[in-house]
């Protein structure tokens, strides 16, 4: 009994042998043809059939991943092109009102926002468009839980916040809130939607950061 056990070869030893001798099945094709593997359906299939299935599965998985990456690359290329177009238009703008109009129209027509609003938090109305000025105290009270210095907020909002940023009854339930970092006043670019998940915390916002930085510098040049 002990001698029989001693002569038995363990699974580990078989695996190690096959790894060290990759030509084994090539030199012994009758073994390869005799091996059967139980399929998930319960039916037995040959090792070659199983290999074909694995190759097909890996091919489909790789193809799907490649198509996903190509889709992301195409979307990023489109965003870059639209961002470049917007920046050039902003640089050519002749006043703050035109800057605000360009931003809001571009985010709605080119970047897919249901609505967009640029707001300035200041007591002064000098050189600023009507309807885009909010009291700093009111802004702090309403948006305190959403705004952190230098950070974009993406997520759902309640009716109070929606009414404060957009028109009453707008129905906006989710926003991207992009802080402006001007020298003399603060403000935000707000993108609103009714579509769940469009502006969630997992979205890439690097292009919004870039636009906000450029806009802040342009506004500073107007001396507001």
VMD Tcl script that draws the C-alpha trace (Angstrom):
set ca {
  {0.00 0.00 0.00}
  {2.78 2.41 0.94}
  {4.71 1.50 -2.21}
  {1.63 2.20 -4.36}
  {1.19 5.62 -2.79}
  {4.88 6.32 -3.24}
  {4.62 5.62 -6.97}
  {1.61 7.91 -7.43}
  {2.26 11.22 -9.17}
  {0.57 14.29 -7.70}
  {-1.35 16.87 -9.74}
  {1.26 19.45 -8.83}
  {4.03 17.27 -10.23}
  {2.06 16.77 -13.45}
  {1.53 20.51 -13.83}
  {5.20 21.23 -13.19}
  {6.25 18.58 -15.71}
  {3.96 19.94 -18.44}
  {5.19 23.49 -17.84}
  {8.81 22.36 -18.08}
  {8.06 20.25 -21.16}
  {5.82 22.34 -23.44}
  {6.41 19.96 -26.37}
  {4.87 17.00 -24.53}
  {1.51 17.13 -26.33}
  {3.21 17.82 -29.65}
  {5.27 14.68 -29.22}
  {2.33 12.70 -27.84}
  {-0.75 13.82 -29.85}
  {-2.72 10.72 -28.86}
  {-2.81 12.04 -25.27}
  {-4.05 15.45 -26.40}
  {-6.84 13.91 -28.46}
  {-7.90 11.69 -25.57}
  {-8.27 14.47 -23.01}
  {-11.83 15.55 -22.32}
  {-13.04 18.52 -20.27}
  {-16.50 18.88 -18.80}
  {-18.21 21.98 -20.28}
  {-20.41 24.26 -18.18}
  {-23.41 22.65 -19.87}
  {-22.34 19.29 -18.46}
  {-21.24 17.83 -21.80}
  {-17.68 16.59 -22.31}
  {-15.56 18.40 -24.88}
  {-12.05 17.76 -26.12}
  {-9.12 19.85 -24.93}
  {-8.77 21.30 -28.42}
  {-12.42 22.36 -28.42}
  {-11.90 23.95 -25.02}
  {-8.85 25.82 -26.29}
  {-10.85 27.12 -29.25}
  {-13.59 28.32 -26.89}
  {-11.04 30.11 -24.69}
  {-9.38 31.75 -27.69}
  {-12.75 32.90 -29.01}
  {-13.71 34.26 -25.57}
  {-10.39 36.08 -25.20}
  {-10.72 37.50 -28.71}
  {-14.23 38.80 -28.02}
  {-13.14 40.29 -24.70}
  {-10.11 41.98 -26.28}
  {-12.21 43.30 -29.16}
  {-14.82 44.72 -26.79}
  {-12.09 46.38 -24.69}
  {-10.44 47.83 -27.79}
  {-13.74 49.24 -29.04}
  {-14.37 50.75 -25.59}
  {-10.93 52.43 -25.62}
  {-11.48 53.70 -29.15}
  {-14.82 55.15 -28.08}
  {-13.21 56.94 -25.14}
  {-10.43 58.27 -27.37}
  {-12.98 59.55 -29.89}
  {-15.02 61.23 -27.14}
  {-11.88 62.87 -25.70}
  {-10.87 64.08 -29.16}
  {-14.31 65.61 -29.63}
  {-14.17 67.31 -26.21}
  {-10.72 68.69 -26.97}
  {-11.91 70.09 -30.30}
  {-14.97 71.74 -28.74}
  {-12.91 73.11 -25.85}
  {-10.36 74.63 -28.23}
  {-13.17 76.24 -30.24}
  {-14.73 77.71 -27.10}
  {-11.42 79.07 -25.76}
  {-10.66 80.84 -29.04}
  {-14.12 82.42 -29.05}
  {-13.70 83.53 -25.41}
  {-10.35 85.15 -26.17}
  {-11.95 87.08 -29.04}
  {-14.90 88.25 -26.89}
  {-15.21 92.01 -26.47}
  {-16.87 92.17 -23.03}
  {-17.96 90.13 -19.99}
  {-21.54 89.81 -21.22}
  {-20.28 88.16 -24.40}
  {-18.05 85.83 -22.38}
  {-21.02 84.72 -20.27}
  {-23.22 84.25 -23.34}
  {-20.56 82.20 -25.14}
  {-20.05 79.94 -22.12}
  {-23.73 79.25 -21.51}
  {-24.58 78.69 -25.17}
  {-21.57 76.44 -25.76}
  {-22.25 74.19 -22.78}
  {-25.86 73.79 -23.87}
  {-25.32 73.34 -27.62}
  {-21.91 71.64 -27.76}
  {-21.38 69.89 -24.42}
  {-24.89 68.53 -23.88}
  {-26.02 70.43 -20.79}
  {-29.78 70.88 -20.44}
  {-29.06 74.38 -19.16}
  {-26.02 76.39 -18.10}
  {-25.59 79.44 -15.90}
  {-22.60 81.62 -15.00}
  {-22.99 83.30 -11.60}
  {-20.91 85.94 -9.82}
  {-20.98 86.27 -6.04}
  {-20.55 89.96 -5.34}
  {-22.39 93.04 -4.06}
  {-21.12 95.10 -6.99}
  {-22.90 95.21 -10.35}
  {-20.04 96.92 -12.20}
  {-19.54 95.50 -15.71}
  {-21.48 92.33 -14.85}
  {-24.51 90.99 -16.77}
  {-27.93 91.37 -15.18}
  {-29.41 88.23 -13.69}
  {-25.99 86.70 -13.07}
  {-25.18 88.35 -9.74}
  {-25.83 86.71 -6.36}
  {-25.17 87.92 -2.85}
  {-22.03 86.28 -1.39}
  {-23.87 85.61 1.88}
  {-26.78 83.94 0.07}
  {-24.38 81.93 -2.08}
  {-22.46 80.73 0.98}
  {-25.68 79.78 2.75}
  {-27.12 77.89 -0.21}
  {-24.00 76.29 -1.70}
  {-21.81 75.81 1.38}
  {-22.17 72.02 1.30}
  {-21.36 71.80 -2.40}
  {-18.37 74.06 -2.91}
  {-14.85 73.38 -1.73}
  {-12.01 75.69 -2.81}
  {-10.64 74.61 -6.20}
  {-12.91 71.56 -6.46}
  {-15.68 70.83 -8.96}
  {-18.90 69.47 -7.51}
  {-20.75 66.83 -9.52}
  {-23.93 65.28 -8.21}
  {-27.58 65.66 -7.33}
  {-29.09 68.82 -5.86}
  {-32.31 69.72 -4.08}
  {-34.99 72.14 -5.23}
  {-33.58 75.06 -3.20}
  {-30.19 74.85 -4.92}
  {-31.83 74.36 -8.33}
  {-33.97 77.47 -7.86}
  {-30.99 79.49 -6.63}
  {-28.79 78.68 -9.63}
  {-31.36 78.30 -12.39}
  {-34.88 79.58 -12.96}
  {-37.61 78.42 -10.60}
  {-39.33 75.32 -11.87}
  {-36.39 74.36 -14.10}
  {-36.56 70.77 -12.88}
  {-32.78 70.46 -12.73}
  {-31.80 67.63 -10.41}
  {-28.10 67.10 -11.15}
  {-25.28 69.56 -11.78}
  {-21.61 70.13 -12.39}
  {-20.59 73.19 -10.39}
  {-17.27 74.66 -11.53}
  {-15.69 77.39 -9.33}
  {-14.19 80.48 -10.95}
  {-10.98 81.71 -9.38}
  {-10.88 85.42 -10.20}
  {-8.72 87.86 -8.26}
  {-11.46 90.25 -7.17}
  {-14.60 88.10 -6.87}
  {-15.81 84.53 -6.83}
  {-18.34 82.74 -8.97}
  {-19.28 79.48 -10.66}
  {-20.12 77.93 -13.98}
  {-23.09 75.63 -13.48}
  {-24.18 72.88 -15.87}
  {-27.58 71.39 -15.19}
  {-29.44 68.29 -16.32}
  {-32.48 66.16 -15.55}
  {-30.62 63.03 -16.69}
  {-29.51 60.84 -13.74}
  {-25.81 59.98 -13.72}
  {-24.74 62.57 -16.28}
  {-22.83 64.64 -13.75}
  {-21.70 62.19 -11.11}
  {-18.48 62.17 -9.09}
  {-16.86 59.60 -11.38}
  {-16.94 61.87 -14.44}
  {-13.68 63.26 -15.80}
  {-13.75 67.03 -15.25}
  {-10.27 68.03 -16.38}
  {-11.61 69.99 -19.37}
  {-13.96 71.92 -17.06}
  {-11.02 72.82 -14.82}
  {-9.14 74.11 -17.85}
  {-12.06 76.19 -19.14}
  {-12.66 77.69 -15.68}
  {-8.99 78.64 -15.38}
  {-9.01 80.38 -18.76}
  {-12.29 82.17 -18.03}
  {-10.97 83.38 -14.67}
  {-7.90 84.91 -16.35}
  {-10.04 86.55 -19.06}
  {-12.35 88.08 -16.44}
  {-9.35 89.37 -14.48}
  {-8.17 91.12 -17.64}
  {-11.47 93.01 -17.74}
  {-10.67 94.41 -14.30}
  {-13.84 93.29 -12.56}
}
mol new
graphics top color blue
foreach p $ca { graphics top sphere $p radius 0.5 }
foreach p [lrange $ca 0 end-1] q [lrange $ca 1 end] { graphics top cylinder $p $q radius 0.2 }
display resetview
